[in-house]
Amino acid sequence: MMMNRILATVSAVALTTAAGVSGASAYSLLFDLTPAEARVARGIAEAKSVSSIATSHGVSRETVRTQLKSALSKVGVNRQS
């Protein structure tokens, strides 16, 4: 079931990209993420660390963790690994 969700997500991202919507905007549209949650999701998808994401956006690690938890919840995932 999880694999189906992942495949559906990848397909949806590919379609939104083909339609001219890219990056964090695609995640926002697909999962109703805030811009901040979408940036964090994109950073994690690009294998960036929480610390790296926090530094690049000028926020604390705790802020990024909170945004990540919220994004994962909206996507329907209970844990990152």
C-alpha positions in Angstrom: 0.0 0.0 0.0 2.8 2.4 0.9 4.5 1.6 -2.5 1.3 2.5 -4.3 1.2 5.9 -2.5 4.8 6.6 -3.4 4.2 5.7 -7.0 1.1 7.8 -7.2 3.0 10.7 -5.7 5.9 10.4 -8.1 3.5 10.2 -11.0 1.6 13.3 -9.8 4.8 15.2 -9.3 5.9 14.2 -12.9 2.5 15.4 -14.2 2.7 18.8 -12.4 6.2 19.3 -13.6 5.2 18.5 -17.2 2.4 21.1 -16.8 4.9 23.7 -15.8 4.6 23.5 -12.1 7.9 22.6 -10.4 9.6 22.1 -7.1 8.0 23.1 -3.9 4.9 24.4 -5.8 4.1 20.9 -7.0 4.3 19.6 -3.4 2.1 22.5 -2.3 -0.6 21.7 -4.9 -0.6 18.0 -4.4 -0.7 17.9 -0.6 -2.0 21.3 0.4 1.4 22.1 2.0 2.3 25.6 3.2 5.2 27.1 1.3 7.5 26.5 4.2 6.4 22.8 4.5 7.0 22.4 0.8 10.5 23.8 1.0 11.3 21.4 3.8 9.8 18.5 1.9 11.8 19.3 -1.1 15.0 19.6 1.0 14.4 16.2 2.5 13.7 14.8 -0.9 17.0 16.2 -2.1 18.7 14.4 0.9 19.5 17.6 2.8 19.8 17.5 6.5 17.4 19.3 8.9 20.4 21.5 9.9 21.2 22.3 6.3 17.6 23.2 5.5 17.3 25.4 8.7 20.5 27.3 7.8 19.6 27.9 4.2 16.2 29.3 5.2 17.3 31.2 8.3 15.2 29.3 10.8 15.9 27.0 13.7 16.2 23.3 13.5 13.1 23.0 15.7 11.1 25.1 13.2 12.2 22.8 10.4 11.3 19.7 12.4 7.9 21.1 13.1 7.3 21.9 9.4 8.6 18.4 8.5 6.2 16.7 11.0 3.3 18.7 9.6 4.2 17.9 6.0 4.6 14.2 6.7 1.2 14.2 8.4 -0.5 15.9 5.4 1.1 13.4 3.0 -0.1 10.5 5.3 3.3 9.3 6.5 3.9 8.6 10.2 7.6 8.6 10.2 10.5 9.6 7.9 12.3 6.3 7.5 
